[in-house]
Amino acid sequence: MSEKILLVKRDGDFHYPIYFENDFSGLSQAVKDAGFAGRKICVVTDSHVRPLYLEAVIDELEKISSCVFCFCFEAGEKNKNLDTVQELYRTLIQNEMDRKGLLVALGGGVVGDLTGFGAATYLRGIDFIQVPTTLLAQVDSSVGGKTGVDFQQYKNMVGAFHQPVLVYMNMSTLHSLPDTEFACGMGEILKTGLICDGDFFRFVNSNQPFIKERKLDILSVMIRRCCEIKAGVVERDPKEKGERALLNLGHTVGHAVEKLKDFRLLHGQCVGLGLIAAAYLSMKRNLLTQEEYEEIRISCKNFDLPLTVDGLKAEDVLLATKKDKKMEQGHIKFILMNGIGKSFIDTTVTDSELISAIGEILK
């Protein structure tokens, strides 16, 4: 199989390709090869991405469809909610989208999550494809079929598992990504290595100058490896009954901080903070050495992720972790590290341990 295509499959459940390209010129052929030529298509995007890439994507899709229209919403996590989903439904109904229709998520994680949830629930489920334009979306949210929206201040509380039929990545979109957004993607990339591939974690760190220069050859290798790791986990555990929970490394504390900061800190920044808290807790349990803990902190710093956060109390962060959707029968499923590149699920983390770990990231 071409190095530009990675297949994600689980027999009897799902089967779709991930394309790694440097432009949008192959998008129409990819959609056609997937069997979706001639379908009515709605491109879902946000106000940041629309002026950058919508025209190019619509031009491509019009090569294989006579009806392509757009739904655009104001960018930002604050709009990843049921009100925006209702507006999407209204647009689809007004354009007479039926069960053969196709949604295209053009944008970052917010766009992908919302589009996937809309596809999962409109007419009891229609097909959608992911066209992620941020590093964070390319290495994480566009692969795996987790979709959802926020409910009030609770992140991703309403959602569904709904796999895309195609993922098309145009690496060159990363050149237009603001530095802060790029750093957010690096939070998830470091997390991926820490979960199960220490060699990959150190490859990323050793290539830091080229990655920060956004050299597409290095980015392509890095992004593909992240997708390989996540695809393998998803294939084995698509509904997060076991192993897939490992992908939540850094997310328990990260989501709590994200929520308490009212989403003013970006998701990848909060994941980075969560990684430091998890690493500190792992070190205190003698699972990581002091040197390994410092290596993780330095990695976050080198990729411009925050090491601390201000304006929060440890007790409030602890309380917020207990309202996370990853709670199970009153216990937090916390992900710890037993060395770099080896993680595991633990349900014995105490409140005092968490308070100590949270204190490590508070100014």
Residue pairs with C-beta under 8 A, 6 or more apart in sequence:
1 7
3 20
3 224
4 19
4 20
4 21
5 17
5 18
5 19
5 20
6 17
6 18
6 20
6 224
6 227
6 228
6 231
7 15
7 16
7 17
7 18
8 14
8 15
8 16
8 17
8 18
8 143
8 163
8 167
8 231
8 234
8 235
9 15
9 16
9 235
10 234
10 235
10 238
13 163
13 238
14 145
14 163
14 238
16 34
16 163
16 164
16 165
16 166
16 167
17 30
17 34
17 166
17 167
18 143
18 167
18 168
18 169
18 227
18 231
19 26
19 30
19 166
19 167
19 168
19 169
20 169
20 171
20 220
20 223
20 224
21 168
21 169
21 170
21 171
22 170
22 171
22 172
22 216
23 170
23 172
24 53
24 56
24 57
24 60
24 168
24 170
25 60
26 168
27 57
27 60
27 61
27 131
27 168
27 170
28 60
28 61
28 63
28 64
30 166
30 168
31 37
31 61
31 64
31 102
31 129
31 166
32 64
34 129
34 165
34 166
36 64
36 102
36 127
36 129
36 165
36 166
37 64
37 65
38 64
38 65
38 66
39 65
39 100
39 101
39 102
40 65
40 67
40 95
40 96
40 97
40 98
40 100
40 101
40 102
41 61
41 65
41 67
41 68
41 69
41 101
41 102
41 103
41 104
42 68
42 69
42 70
42 71
42 91
42 92
42 95
42 97
42 101
42 102
42 103
42 104
43 54
43 57
43 58
43 61
43 68
43 69
43 70
43 71
43 103
43 104
43 106
44 70
44 71
44 72
44 73
44 88
44 103
44 104
44 105
44 106
44 107
44 111
44 114
44 115
44 118
45 53
45 54
45 70
45 71
45 72
45 106
45 107
45 111
46 72
46 73
46 74
46 75
46 76
46 79
46 107
46 108
46 110
46 111
47 72
47 73
47 74
47 75
48 75
48 107
49 75
49 106
49 107
49 108
49 111
49 133
50 70
50 72
52 133
52 173
52 176
53 106
53 133
53 170
53 173
54 70
54 72
54 106
57 104
57 106
57 131
58 68
58 70
61 68
61 104
62 68
67 95
69 91
69 95
71 87
71 88
71 91
71 92
73 79
73 84
73 87
73 88
73 114
75 110
76 110
76 263
77 110
77 150
77 263
77 267
78 263
79 110
80 110
80 113
80 114
80 149
80 150
81 149
81 150
81 151
82 149
82 151
82 158
84 114
84 149
85 114
85 117
85 118
85 121
85 149
88 114
88 115
88 118
88 122
89 118
89 122
92 101
92 118
92 122
97 122
97 123
97 126
98 123
99 123
99 126
100 126
101 126
101 127
102 126
102 127
102 128
102 129
102 165
103 115
103 118
103 119
103 126
103 127
103 128
103 129
104 115
104 128
104 129
104 131
105 111
105 112
105 114
105 115
105 116
105 128
105 129
105 130
105 131
105 132
105 142
105 164
106 131
106 133
107 131
107 132
107 133
107 134
107 137
108 132
108 133
108 134
108 136
108 137
108 141
108 181
109 132
109 134
109 136
109 137
109 140
109 141
109 142
109 267
111 137
112 130
112 132
112 137
112 141
112 142
112 147
113 141
113 146
113 147
113 148
113 149
113 156
113 159
114 147
114 149
115 128
115 130
115 147
116 128
116 130
116 145
116 146
116 147
116 148
116 160
116 162
116 164
117 147
117 148
117 149
117 158
117 159
117 160
117 162
118 128
119 125
119 126
119 127
119 128
119 147
119 162
120 147
120 160
120 161
120 162
121 160
125 162
127 165
128 162
128 164
128 165
129 164
129 165
129 166
129 167
129 168
130 137
130 142
130 143
130 164
130 166
130 167
130 168
131 167
131 168
131 169
131 170
132 138
132 141
132 142
132 167
132 169
133 170
133 173
133 177
134 173
134 174
134 177
134 181
134 184
134 185
135 174
135 177
135 181
135 182
135 184
135 185
135 186
135 189
135 219
135 223
136 181
136 184
136 185
136 187
136 188
136 267
136 268
137 185
138 169
138 171
138 174
138 185
138 223
138 226
138 227
139 185
139 188
139 189
139 192
139 222
139 223
139 226
139 227
139 230
140 185
140 188
140 226
140 230
142 164
142 167
142 169
143 167
143 227
143 230
143 231
143 234
144 163
144 230
144 231
144 233
144 234
144 238
144 244
144 247
145 161
145 162
145 163
145 164
145 234
145 238
146 156
146 159
146 161
147 159
147 160
147 161
147 162
148 156
148 157
148 158
148 159
148 160
149 156
149 158
149 159
150 156
150 157
150 158
151 157
151 158
153 259
153 262
154 259
154 323
154 325
155 255
155 258
155 259
156 325
157 325
161 238
161 239
163 238
169 223
171 216
171 219
171 220
171 223
172 216
174 182
174 214
174 216
174 219
175 214
177 185
179 304
180 266
180 269
180 304
181 266
181 268
182 214
183 268
183 269
183 303
183 304
183 305
184 266
184 267
184 268
184 269
184 271
185 268
186 204
186 211
186 268
186 272
186 303
186 304
186 305
187 250
187 267
187 268
187 269
187 270
187 271
187 272
187 275
187 300
187 303
187 305
188 226
188 268
188 271
189 204
189 222
189 226
190 201
190 204
190 272
190 275
190 296
190 299
190 300
190 303
191 247
191 249
191 250
191 271
191 275
192 200
192 225
192 226
192 229
192 230
193 200
193 201
193 202
193 203
193 204
193 340
193 341
194 201
194 249
194 275
194 279
194 296
194 337
194 340
194 341
194 343
195 229
195 246
195 247
195 249
195 335
195 341
195 343
196 229
196 246
196 341
196 342
196 343
197 225
197 229
197 341
198 339
198 340
198 341
198 342
199 341
200 225
200 229
200 341
201 299
201 340
201 341
202 340
203 222
204 211
204 222
204 299
205 299
205 302
207 218
207 222
208 302
208 303
210 218
211 218
211 219
211 222
211 303
212 303
230 247
233 243
233 244
233 246
233 247
234 244
236 243
236 244
237 243
237 244
238 244
245 326
245 333
245 335
245 345
246 335
246 343
246 344
246 345
248 326
248 333
248 335
249 274
249 275
249 278
249 335
249 337
249 343
250 271
250 272
250 273
250 274
250 275
250 277
250 278
250 335
251 271
251 274
251 326
251 335
252 274
252 278
252 321
252 324
252 326
252 332
252 333
252 334
252 335
253 273
253 274
253 277
253 278
253 317
253 321
253 354
253 357
253 358
253 361
254 267
254 270
254 271
254 272
254 273
254 274
254 275
255 270
255 274
255 320
255 321
255 324
256 317
256 318
256 320
256 321
256 324
257 265
257 270
257 273
257 274
257 309
257 312
257 317
257 320
257 361
258 265
258 267
258 270
259 320
260 312
260 316
260 317
260 320
261 270
261 309
261 311
261 312
265 306
265 309
268 305
269 305
269 306
272 300
272 305
272 306
273 305
273 306
273 307
273 308
273 309
273 361
275 296
275 300
276 296
276 297
276 300
276 307
276 360
276 361
277 357
277 358
277 360
277 361
278 334
278 335
278 336
278 337
278 357
279 288
279 292
279 293
279 296
279 297
279 337
280 293
280 356
280 357
280 360
281 334
281 336
281 349
281 353
281 354
281 356
281 357
282 288
282 293
282 336
282 337
282 338
283 289
283 290
283 292
283 293
284 353
284 356
284 357
285 336
287 336
287 337
287 338
287 339
288 296
288 337
288 338
288 339
288 340
292 339
292 340
295 340
296 340
297 307
300 306
300 307
301 307
307 361
308 361
308 362
308 363
309 361
309 362
309 363
310 362
310 363
312 362
313 362
314 355
314 358
314 359
314 362
315 355
317 358
317 362
318 351
318 354
318 355
318 358
321 332
321 354
322 332
324 332
326 332
326 333
327 333
328 347
331 347
332 347
332 349
332 354
333 345
333 346
333 347
334 345
334 346
334 347
334 349
334 354
335 343
335 344
335 345
335 346
336 343
336 344
336 346
336 349
337 343
338 344
